[in-house]
Amino acid sequence: MTTAVLPTYARLPCSFVEGTGVRITADTGEEFLDFGAGIAVNLLGHAHPHLVEALTAQAAKLWHTSNLYQIPGQERLARRLCDATFADYVFFTNSGAEAIECAIKMARKFHAQEGHGERYRLITFEGAFHGRTLATIAAGGKKAALEGFGPPTDGFDQVAFGDVEAARAAIGPETAGILVEPVQGEGGIRPVAPEAMKALREMCTQNGLLLLLDEVQCGVGRTGRLFAHEWAGIEPDIMAIAKGIGGGFPLGACLATGRAAHGMTPGTHGSTYGGNPLAMAVGNAVLDVVLEDGFLDGVRRAAGTLRQKLAGLVDEYGDIIEAVRGEGLMLGLKCRVDNTLLLNALLDRKLLTVGAADNVIRLLPPLIVSDAEIGEAVDKIAAACRAIRTTANP
């Protein structure tokens, strides 16, 4: 079948029409268990009643005014995010890539305001994924993402994943800061060790640099803490978030300390749609749930259950799955077979997962996942492993 949609995606042969919680229904009527959550986006599952109510109520009132005017929902969501984090200011965007772009500009502007406009470069890490704009593909440094788009945007110095000493050696007179994902998502569910996160924070402080965190995929409760950097007991200067904060509605944000943001004055940055009333209604509804007493405790309990069951699969199907990695409900199965083989076997068994680099399958269920749904998913993974084993050894 021909399509008028630009063919930039290798899409799976599925089309979905409705969902509830952790379950999603295809146009064929088949029901799937969704452990991909739209690539960690549907934080509270499909059609969460509180989110639906917030969106429909706002949709009946006002959709868009632009940032020429005050937007009360922005003020409320920004205040709540600041009260729950290190931040003093929040800039709202429509996506994670835009949030990262804001973070990059803010870091450069900070040093320019300090009289050091020559300090514009950021140290980044191999395997990172920061988005698909010209700046963010340069920050990620992946050859396949850069190929064919002319000279890479200048200003990024990449070092090996988690290599603190390489990062230290890369600091020069033009360095503005360090940009890092506390847990790499696209790169294969690779957490940066807490000790390394602490060392990067200390390195930035000692050298007058800014620490920029990309928590687009690992933030908003995904790892069992509100934000993943909390596991290391550190605070960044700037942080980009998206995905989960909108619960499925396009929403991103760049959070910053007052010091880091002091150069961002009127006219330095902007967005027509960013922070519109619809997005703010949903973002506030997401926080209503995630900040409830006991919610993150429940995420950690569910994560422990899932990880324990997956460890059992590694013991039983070590020829298929090499290891389990990650944090909270952001887990990866490091495969011994081609990860697409397992992904497709899981799809055949009506379990949605997401591939990643380093031959990994991502498991990113909604944070509301139940023990029963976890058990069902693990049974499907076991069945897929048995099928692969049988095919390999008929």
C-alpha positions as a Markdown table, in Angstrom:
| # | Residue | x | y | z |
|---|---|---|---|---|
| 1 | Met | 0.0 | 0.0 | 0.0 |
| 2 | Thr | 1.4 | 3.4 | -0.9 |
| 3 | Thr | 1.4 | 6.1 | 1.7 |
| 4 | Ala | 1.6 | 9.9 | 1.7 |
| 5 | Val | 3.5 | 9.9 | 5.0 |
| 6 | Leu | 7.2 | 10.6 | 4.7 |
| 7 | Pro | 8.8 | 7.1 | 4.9 |
| 8 | Thr | 11.2 | 7.9 | 7.8 |
| 9 | Tyr | 10.0 | 5.1 | 10.0 |
| 10 | Ala | 10.4 | 1.3 | 9.7 |
| 11 | Arg | 6.9 | 0.7 | 11.2 |
| 12 | Leu | 5.7 | -2.6 | 12.6 |
| 13 | Pro | 2.6 | -4.1 | 11.0 |
| 14 | Cys | 0.2 | -2.9 | 13.8 |
| 15 | Ser | -2.4 | -0.2 | 14.0 |
| 16 | Phe | -4.1 | 0.6 | 17.3 |
| 17 | Val | -7.5 | 2.2 | 17.9 |
| 18 | Glu | -8.1 | 2.3 | 21.6 |
| 19 | Gly | -6.5 | 1.5 | 25.0 |
| 20 | Thr | -7.2 | 1.3 | 28.7 |
| 21 | Gly | -4.5 | 1.2 | 31.3 |
| 22 | Val | -1.7 | -1.2 | 30.2 |
| 23 | Arg | -3.8 | -2.7 | 27.4 |
| 24 | Ile | -4.2 | -1.5 | 23.9 |
| 25 | Thr | -6.5 | -2.8 | 21.1 |
| 26 | Ala | -5.5 | -3.1 | 17.4 |
| 27 | Asp | -7.9 | -2.4 | 14.5 |
| 28 | Thr | -8.1 | -6.1 | 14.1 |
| 29 | Gly | -9.7 | -6.4 | 17.6 |
| 30 | Glu | -6.7 | -8.1 | 19.0 |
| 31 | Glu | -5.6 | -6.9 | 22.5 |
| 32 | Phe | -1.9 | -6.3 | 23.3 |
| 33 | Leu | -0.1 | -5.8 | 26.6 |
| 34 | Asp | 1.7 | -2.5 | 26.2 |
| 35 | Phe | 5.2 | -2.6 | 27.8 |
| 36 | Gly | 6.5 | 0.1 | 25.4 |
| 37 | Ala | 4.2 | 2.9 | 26.5 |
| 38 | Gly | 4.7 | 4.8 | 23.3 |
| 39 | Ile | 8.5 | 4.8 | 24.1 |
| 40 | Ala | 8.1 | 5.7 | 27.7 |
| 41 | Val | 5.5 | 8.4 | 27.0 |
| 42 | Asn | 2.2 | 6.9 | 28.3 |
| 43 | Leu | 3.3 | 7.2 | 31.9 |
| 44 | Leu | -0.1 | 6.4 | 33.4 |
| 45 | Gly | -1.3 | 4.1 | 30.7 |
| 46 | His | -4.0 | 4.6 | 28.1 |
| 47 | Ala | -7.1 | 6.7 | 28.8 |
| 48 | His | -6.2 | 7.4 | 32.4 |
| 49 | Pro | -9.5 | 8.8 | 33.8 |
| 50 | His | -7.9 | 11.8 | 35.6 |
| 51 | Leu | -5.9 | 12.8 | 32.4 |
| 52 | Val | -9.0 | 12.3 | 30.2 |
| 53 | Glu | -11.1 | 14.5 | 32.5 |
| 54 | Ala | -8.4 | 17.2 | 32.7 |
| 55 | Leu | -7.9 | 17.3 | 28.9 |
| 56 | Thr | -11.6 | 17.3 | 28.0 |
| 57 | Ala | -12.5 | 19.9 | 30.6 |
| 58 | Gln | -9.8 | 22.2 | 29.3 |
| 59 | Ala | -10.6 | 21.5 | 25.6 |
| 60 | Ala | -14.1 | 22.8 | 26.2 |
| 61 | Lys | -12.7 | 26.1 | 27.5 |
| 62 | Leu | -9.5 | 27.2 | 25.7 |
| 63 | Trp | -6.9 | 25.5 | 23.6 |
| 64 | His | -4.3 | 28.2 | 22.7 |
| 65 | Thr | -3.5 | 31.8 | 23.3 |
| 66 | Ser | 0.3 | 31.9 | 22.7 |
| 67 | Asn | 3.0 | 33.1 | 25.1 |
| 68 | Leu | 2.2 | 36.7 | 24.5 |
| 69 | Tyr | -0.1 | 36.4 | 27.5 |
| 70 | Gln | -0.1 | 34.9 | 31.0 |
| 71 | Ile | -1.1 | 31.2 | 31.1 |
| 72 | Pro | -2.2 | 30.3 | 34.6 |
| 73 | Gly | -1.7 | 26.5 | 34.0 |
| 74 | Gln | 2.0 | 27.3 | 33.2 |
| 75 | Glu | 2.5 | 29.2 | 36.4 |
| 76 | Arg | 1.0 | 26.3 | 38.4 |
| 77 | Leu | 2.9 | 23.5 | 36.7 |
| 78 | Ala | 6.2 | 25.4 | 36.8 |
| 79 | Arg | 5.8 | 26.2 | 40.5 |
| 80 | Arg | 5.0 | 22.5 | 41.2 |
| 81 | Leu | 8.0 | 21.3 | 39.3 |
| 82 | Cys | 10.3 | 23.8 | 41.0 |
| 83 | Asp | 8.9 | 22.9 | 44.4 |
| 84 | Ala | 9.6 | 19.2 | 43.7 |
| 85 | Thr | 13.1 | 19.7 | 42.3 |
| 86 | Phe | 16.3 | 21.8 | 42.3 |
| 87 | Ala | 14.9 | 24.3 | 39.8 |
| 88 | Asp | 13.9 | 27.9 | 40.1 |
| 89 | Tyr | 12.6 | 28.3 | 36.5 |
| 90 | Val | 10.8 | 26.2 | 33.9 |
| 91 | Phe | 10.5 | 26.8 | 30.1 |
| 92 | Phe | 7.8 | 24.7 | 28.4 |
| 93 | Thr | 8.2 | 23.1 | 25.0 |
| 94 | Asn | 6.4 | 20.6 | 22.8 |
| 95 | Ser | 9.0 | 17.9 | 22.8 |
| 96 | Gly | 12.2 | 16.5 | 24.3 |
| 97 | Ala | 14.4 | 17.7 | 21.5 |
| 98 | Glu | 13.1 | 21.3 | 22.0 |
| 99 | Ala | 13.8 | 21.0 | 25.7 |
| 100 | Ile | 17.4 | 19.9 | 25.0 |
| 101 | Glu | 17.8 | 22.8 | 22.5 |
| 102 | Cys | 16.7 | 25.2 | 25.2 |
| 103 | Ala | 19.2 | 23.6 | 27.6 |
| 104 | Ile | 22.1 | 24.0 | 25.1 |
| 105 | Lys | 21.2 | 27.6 | 24.4 |
| 106 | Met | 20.9 | 28.3 | 28.1 |
| 107 | Ala | 24.3 | 26.9 | 28.9 |
| 108 | Arg | 25.9 | 29.0 | 26.1 |
| 109 | Lys | 24.1 | 32.1 | 27.1 |
| 110 | Phe | 25.1 | 31.7 | 30.8 |
| 111 | His | 28.8 | 31.8 | 29.9 |
| 112 | Ala | 28.3 | 34.7 | 27.5 |
| 113 | Gln | 26.6 | 36.6 | 30.3 |
| 114 | Glu | 29.6 | 35.8 | 32.5 |
| 115 | Gly | 31.9 | 37.4 | 29.9 |
| 116 | His | 33.1 | 34.1 | 28.5 |
| 117 | Gly | 31.3 | 33.7 | 25.2 |
| 118 | Glu | 34.1 | 31.4 | 24.0 |
| 119 | Arg | 32.8 | 28.8 | 26.4 |
| 120 | Tyr | 30.1 | 27.1 | 24.2 |
| 121 | Arg | 31.1 | 23.5 | 23.9 |
| 122 | Leu | 29.4 | 20.6 | 25.7 |
| 123 | Ile | 31.0 | 17.2 | 26.6 |
| 124 | Thr | 28.6 | 14.4 | 25.7 |
| 125 | Phe | 28.8 | 10.6 | 25.9 |
| 126 | Glu | 28.9 | 7.8 | 23.4 |
| 127 | Gly | 25.6 | 6.0 | 22.9 |
| 128 | Ala | 23.6 | 9.1 | 23.9 |
| 129 | Phe | 20.4 | 10.1 | 22.2 |
| 130 | His | 19.3 | 13.7 | 22.6 |
| 131 | Gly | 16.9 | 14.2 | 19.7 |
| 132 | Arg | 16.8 | 14.7 | 16.0 |
| 133 | Thr | 17.4 | 18.4 | 15.4 |
| 134 | Leu | 20.7 | 19.4 | 13.9 |
| 135 | Ala | 22.1 | 20.4 | 17.3 |
| 136 | Thr | 20.8 | 17.3 | 19.1 |
| 137 | Ile | 22.1 | 14.8 | 16.6 |
| 138 | Ala | 25.5 | 16.4 | 16.9 |
| 139 | Ala | 25.2 | 16.1 | 20.6 |
| 140 | Gly | 24.4 | 12.4 | 20.3 |
| 141 | Gly | 27.2 | 11.9 | 17.8 |
| 142 | Lys | 25.8 | 8.8 | 16.2 |
| 143 | Lys | 27.2 | 8.4 | 12.7 |
| 144 | Ala | 24.0 | 7.1 | 11.1 |
| 145 | Ala | 22.0 | 10.0 | 12.5 |
| 146 | Leu | 24.5 | 12.6 | 11.2 |
| 147 | Glu | 25.1 | 11.1 | 7.7 |
| 148 | Gly | 23.8 | 13.2 | 4.8 |
| 149 | Phe | 23.0 | 16.4 | 6.7 |
| 150 | Gly | 26.2 | 18.3 | 6.0 |
| 151 | Pro | 28.8 | 19.4 | 8.6 |
| 152 | Pro | 27.7 | 18.5 | 12.1 |
| 153 | Thr | 26.7 | 21.4 | 14.3 |
| 154 | Asp | 29.8 | 22.5 | 16.2 |
| 155 | Gly | 30.1 | 22.5 | 19.9 |
| 156 | Phe | 30.1 | 18.9 | 21.1 |
| 157 | Asp | 33.0 | 16.8 | 22.3 |
| 158 | Gln | 32.1 | 13.1 | 22.8 |
| 159 | Val | 33.8 | 10.7 | 25.2 |
| 160 | Ala | 33.2 | 7.0 | 26.1 |
| 161 | Phe | 30.1 | 6.2 | 28.0 |
| 162 | Gly | 30.5 | 6.6 | 31.8 |
| 163 | Asp | 34.2 | 7.5 | 31.4 |
| 164 | Val | 34.7 | 10.2 | 34.1 |
| 165 | Glu | 38.5 | 10.6 | 33.4 |
| 166 | Ala | 37.9 | 11.0 | 29.7 |
| 167 | Ala | 35.3 | 13.7 | 30.4 |
| 168 | Arg | 37.9 | 15.4 | 32.7 |
| 169 | Ala | 40.5 | 15.2 | 30.0 |
| 170 | Ala | 38.1 | 16.7 | 27.5 |
| 171 | Ile | 37.6 | 19.9 | 29.5 |
| 172 | Gly | 39.2 | 22.9 | 27.7 |
| 173 | Pro | 39.0 | 26.7 | 27.6 |
| 174 | Glu | 35.9 | 26.5 | 25.4 |
| 175 | Thr | 34.0 | 24.0 | 27.5 |
| 176 | Ala | 30.6 | 25.2 | 28.9 |
| 177 | Gly | 29.3 | 22.1 | 30.5 |
| 178 | Ile | 28.6 | 18.4 | 30.5 |
| 179 | Leu | 25.4 | 16.9 | 29.0 |
| 180 | Val | 24.4 | 13.4 | 30.2 |
| 181 | Glu | 21.5 | 11.0 | 30.4 |
| 182 | Pro | 21.4 | 9.5 | 33.9 |
| 183 | Val | 20.1 | 6.4 | 32.2 |
| 184 | Gln | 20.6 | 6.0 | 28.5 |
| 185 | Gly | 17.4 | 4.9 | 26.8 |
| 186 | Glu | 18.0 | 4.6 | 23.1 |
| 187 | Gly | 21.6 | 3.7 | 23.9 |
| 188 | Gly | 20.6 | 0.4 | 25.5 |
| 189 | Ile | 19.2 | 1.1 | 29.0 |
| 190 | Arg | 22.6 | 1.9 | 30.4 |
| 191 | Pro | 22.5 | 3.7 | 33.8 |
| 192 | Val | 25.4 | 5.9 | 34.7 |
| 193 | Ala | 26.8 | 4.7 | 38.0 |
| 194 | Pro | 26.0 | 6.9 | 41.0 |
| 195 | Glu | 29.7 | 7.4 | 41.7 |
| 196 | Ala | 30.2 | 8.7 | 38.1 |
| 197 | Met | 27.2 | 11.0 | 38.4 |
| 198 | Lys | 28.7 | 12.5 | 41.6 |
| 199 | Ala | 32.1 | 12.8 | 39.9 |
| 200 | Leu | 30.6 | 14.7 | 37.0 |
| 201 | Arg | 28.7 | 17.1 | 39.3 |
| 202 | Glu | 31.9 | 17.7 | 41.3 |
| 203 | Met | 33.9 | 18.2 | 38.1 |
| 204 | Cys | 31.5 | 20.8 | 36.8 |
| 205 | Thr | 31.5 | 22.7 | 40.2 |
| 206 | Gln | 35.3 | 22.7 | 40.3 |
| 207 | Asn | 35.7 | 24.0 | 36.8 |
| 208 | Gly | 32.9 | 26.5 | 36.6 |
| 209 | Leu | 30.9 | 24.4 | 34.2 |
| 210 | Leu | 27.2 | 23.6 | 34.1 |
| 211 | Leu | 25.8 | 20.1 | 34.5 |
| 212 | Leu | 23.0 | 19.5 | 32.0 |
| 213 | Leu | 20.8 | 16.4 | 32.4 |
| 214 | Asp | 18.7 | 14.8 | 29.7 |
| 215 | Glu | 15.8 | 13.1 | 31.7 |
| 216 | Val | 13.5 | 13.0 | 28.7 |
| 217 | Gln | 13.1 | 9.2 | 29.0 |
| 218 | Cys | 14.2 | 8.4 | 32.5 |
| 219 | Gly | 12.4 | 11.2 | 34.3 |
| 220 | Val | 9.0 | 11.8 | 36.0 |
| 221 | Gly | 9.0 | 8.6 | 38.1 |
| 222 | Arg | 10.2 | 6.2 | 35.5 |
| 223 | Thr | 13.1 | 4.9 | 37.6 |
| 224 | Gly | 11.2 | 4.9 | 40.9 |
| 225 | Arg | 12.3 | 8.4 | 41.9 |
| 226 | Leu | 10.7 | 11.6 | 40.6 |
| 227 | Phe | 13.9 | 12.1 | 38.6 |
| 228 | Ala | 16.7 | 9.6 | 38.0 |
| 229 | His | 19.6 | 11.8 | 39.2 |
| 230 | Glu | 18.1 | 11.6 | 42.7 |
| 231 | Trp | 19.5 | 8.1 | 43.0 |
| 232 | Ala | 23.0 | 9.7 | 43.0 |
| 233 | Gly | 22.1 | 12.4 | 45.5 |
| 234 | Ile | 23.1 | 15.2 | 43.1 |
| 235 | Glu | 21.5 | 18.2 | 41.5 |
| 236 | Pro | 22.0 | 19.5 | 38.0 |
| 237 | Asp | 22.1 | 23.1 | 36.8 |
| 238 | Ile | 19.8 | 22.5 | 33.9 |
| 239 | Met | 17.5 | 19.5 | 33.1 |
| 240 | Ala | 15.4 | 18.6 | 30.1 |
| 241 | Ile | 12.3 | 16.5 | 30.5 |
| 242 | Ala | 9.4 | 15.4 | 28.2 |
| 243 | Lys | 7.7 | 12.1 | 27.4 |
| 244 | Gly | 6.1 | 11.1 | 30.7 |
| 245 | Ile | 5.3 | 14.6 | 31.9 |
| 246 | Gly | 2.6 | 14.8 | 29.3 |
| 247 | Gly | 1.3 | 11.3 | 29.8 |
| 248 | Gly | 0.8 | 11.1 | 26.0 |
| 249 | Phe | 0.1 | 14.7 | 25.2 |
| 250 | Pro | 3.1 | 16.5 | 23.5 |
| 251 | Leu | 4.9 | 18.3 | 26.3 |
| 252 | Gly | 8.5 | 19.0 | 27.3 |
| 253 | Ala | 10.2 | 21.3 | 29.7 |
| 254 | Cys | 13.6 | 22.7 | 30.5 |
| 255 | Leu | 14.2 | 23.2 | 34.2 |
| 256 | Ala | 17.0 | 25.4 | 35.6 |
| 257 | Thr | 18.5 | 27.1 | 38.6 |
| 258 | Gly | 18.2 | 30.9 | 38.8 |
| 259 | Arg | 22.0 | 31.1 | 38.3 |
| 260 | Ala | 22.0 | 29.0 | 35.2 |
| 261 | Ala | 19.1 | 30.8 | 33.7 |
| 262 | His | 20.1 | 34.4 | 34.4 |
| 263 | Gly | 21.0 | 35.1 | 30.8 |
| 264 | Met | 17.6 | 34.0 | 29.4 |
| 265 | Thr | 15.9 | 37.4 | 29.2 |
| 266 | Pro | 12.9 | 38.4 | 27.0 |
| 267 | Gly | 13.6 | 37.6 | 23.3 |
| 268 | Thr | 16.4 | 35.1 | 23.9 |
| 269 | His | 14.1 | 32.1 | 23.5 |
| 270 | Gly | 10.5 | 31.3 | 22.7 |
| 271 | Ser | 7.8 | 28.9 | 21.5 |
| 272 | Thr | 4.4 | 29.5 | 19.9 |
| 273 | Tyr | 2.8 | 26.4 | 21.2 |
| 274 | Gly | 5.0 | 25.5 | 24.2 |
| 275 | Gly | 3.0 | 25.5 | 27.4 |
| 276 | Asn | -0.4 | 25.9 | 25.8 |
| 277 | Pro | -3.5 | 25.5 | 28.1 |
| 278 | Leu | -4.2 | 21.9 | 26.8 |
| 279 | Ala | -0.7 | 20.7 | 27.6 |
| 280 | Met | -0.7 | 22.4 | 30.9 |
| 281 | Ala | -3.9 | 20.8 | 32.0 |
| 282 | Val | -2.5 | 17.4 | 31.2 |
| 283 | Gly | 0.9 | 18.0 | 32.7 |
| 284 | Asn | -0.7 | 19.2 | 36.0 |
| 285 | Ala | -3.0 | 16.1 | 35.9 |
| 286 | Val | 0.1 | 13.8 | 35.5 |
| 287 | Leu | 1.7 | 15.5 | 38.5 |
| 288 | Asp | -1.5 | 15.1 | 40.5 |
| 289 | Val | -1.0 | 11.3 | 40.3 |
| 290 | Val | 2.8 | 11.0 | 40.4 |
| 291 | Leu | 3.1 | 13.2 | 43.4 |
| 292 | Glu | 0.4 | 11.4 | 45.4 |
| 293 | Asp | 1.7 | 9.9 | 48.6 |
| 294 | Gly | 2.9 | 6.3 | 48.0 |
| 295 | Phe | 2.8 | 6.4 | 44.2 |
| 296 | Leu | 6.5 | 6.2 | 43.7 |
| 297 | Asp | 6.7 | 3.6 | 46.4 |
| 298 | Gly | 4.4 | 1.6 | 44.3 |
| 299 | Val | 6.6 | 2.1 | 41.2 |
| 300 | Arg | 9.6 | 0.8 | 43.1 |
| 301 | Arg | 7.6 | -2.3 | 44.4 |
| 302 | Ala | 6.5 | -3.1 | 40.8 |
| 303 | Ala | 10.0 | -2.6 | 39.5 |
| 304 | Gly | 11.4 | -5.0 | 42.1 |
| 305 | Thr | 8.8 | -7.6 | 41.2 |
| 306 | Leu | 9.5 | -7.2 | 37.4 |
| 307 | Arg | 13.2 | -7.3 | 37.9 |
| 308 | Gln | 13.1 | -10.4 | 40.1 |
| 309 | Lys | 10.9 | -12.3 | 37.5 |
| 310 | Leu | 13.2 | -11.2 | 34.7 |
| 311 | Ala | 16.2 | -12.5 | 36.6 |
| 312 | Gly | 14.5 | -15.9 | 36.7 |
| 313 | Leu | 14.2 | -15.8 | 32.9 |
| 314 | Val | 17.9 | -15.1 | 32.5 |
| 315 | Asp | 18.5 | -18.2 | 34.6 |
| 316 | Glu | 16.2 | -20.3 | 32.5 |
| 317 | Tyr | 16.8 | -18.8 | 29.1 |
| 318 | Gly | 20.4 | -17.7 | 29.3 |
| 319 | Asp | 20.9 | -18.7 | 25.7 |
| 320 | Ile | 18.4 | -16.0 | 24.6 |
| 321 | Ile | 18.7 | -13.3 | 27.3 |
| 322 | Glu | 22.1 | -12.5 | 28.7 |
| 323 | Ala | 21.2 | -10.0 | 31.4 |
| 324 | Val | 18.7 | -7.5 | 32.8 |
| 325 | Arg | 19.8 | -3.9 | 33.1 |
| 326 | Gly | 18.3 | -0.5 | 34.1 |
| 327 | Glu | 16.5 | 1.1 | 37.0 |
| 328 | Gly | 12.9 | 1.2 | 38.2 |
| 329 | Leu | 10.4 | 0.5 | 35.3 |
| 330 | Met | 13.0 | 1.4 | 32.7 |
| 331 | Leu | 14.5 | -2.1 | 32.2 |
| 332 | Gly | 16.4 | -3.7 | 29.3 |
| 333 | Leu | 16.9 | -7.2 | 28.2 |
| 334 | Lys | 20.4 | -7.6 | 26.8 |
| 335 | Cys | 19.9 | -10.3 | 24.2 |
| 336 | Arg | 22.2 | -13.1 | 23.0 |
| 337 | Val | 20.1 | -13.5 | 19.9 |
| 338 | Asp | 19.3 | -10.7 | 17.6 |
| 339 | Asn | 17.0 | -8.4 | 19.6 |
| 340 | Thr | 14.6 | -8.0 | 16.6 |
| 341 | Leu | 14.1 | -11.7 | 16.8 |
| 342 | Leu | 12.8 | -11.5 | 20.4 |
| 343 | Leu | 10.9 | -8.3 | 19.7 |
| 344 | Asn | 9.0 | -9.9 | 16.9 |
| 345 | Ala | 8.4 | -13.1 | 18.9 |
| 346 | Leu | 6.9 | -10.9 | 21.7 |
| 347 | Leu | 4.8 | -9.0 | 19.1 |
| 348 | Asp | 3.4 | -12.4 | 17.9 |
| 349 | Arg | 2.4 | -13.0 | 21.6 |
| 350 | Lys | 0.7 | -9.6 | 21.8 |
| 351 | Leu | 3.4 | -7.9 | 24.0 |
| 352 | Leu | 4.6 | -4.5 | 22.9 |
| 353 | Thr | 8.3 | -3.7 | 23.6 |
| 354 | Val | 10.9 | -1.3 | 22.2 |
| 355 | Gly | 14.2 | -2.1 | 20.7 |
| 356 | Ala | 17.4 | -0.2 | 21.6 |
| 357 | Ala | 21.1 | -0.1 | 20.8 |
| 358 | Asp | 23.6 | -2.7 | 22.2 |
| 359 | Asn | 21.2 | -5.5 | 21.2 |
| 360 | Val | 18.7 | -4.6 | 23.9 |
| 361 | Ile | 14.9 | -4.9 | 24.3 |
| 362 | Arg | 13.4 | -2.1 | 26.3 |
| 363 | Leu | 10.6 | -2.8 | 28.8 |
| 364 | Leu | 8.9 | 0.5 | 29.6 |
| 365 | Pro | 5.4 | -0.3 | 31.1 |
| 366 | Pro | 3.1 | 2.4 | 32.4 |
| 367 | Leu | 3.9 | 3.1 | 36.0 |
| 368 | Ile | 0.4 | 1.9 | 37.0 |
| 369 | Val | 1.3 | -1.7 | 35.9 |
| 370 | Ser | -0.1 | -4.4 | 38.3 |
| 371 | Asp | 1.6 | -7.5 | 39.6 |
| 372 | Ala | -0.8 | -9.6 | 37.5 |
| 373 | Glu | 0.1 | -7.7 | 34.3 |
| 374 | Ile | 3.8 | -8.1 | 35.2 |
| 375 | Gly | 3.3 | -11.8 | 35.5 |
| 376 | Glu | 1.4 | -12.0 | 32.2 |
| 377 | Ala | 4.2 | -10.1 | 30.4 |
| 378 | Val | 6.9 | -12.3 | 31.9 |
| 379 | Asp | 4.9 | -15.4 | 30.8 |
| 380 | Lys | 4.8 | -14.0 | 27.3 |
| 381 | Ile | 8.6 | -13.4 | 27.3 |
| 382 | Ala | 9.2 | -16.9 | 28.5 |
| 383 | Ala | 7.0 | -18.3 | 25.7 |
| 384 | Ala | 8.8 | -16.2 | 23.1 |
| 385 | Cys | 12.2 | -17.5 | 24.4 |
| 386 | Arg | 10.9 | -21.1 | 24.2 |
| 387 | Ala | 9.8 | -20.5 | 20.6 |
| 388 | Ile | 13.1 | -19.0 | 19.6 |
| 389 | Arg | 14.9 | -21.9 | 21.2 |
| 390 | Thr | 12.7 | -24.5 | 19.5 |
| 391 | Thr | 13.3 | -22.8 | 16.1 |
| 392 | Ala | 17.1 | -22.7 | 16.7 |
| 393 | Asn | 17.1 | -26.4 | 17.8 |
| 394 | Pro | 14.3 | -28.2 | 16.0 |
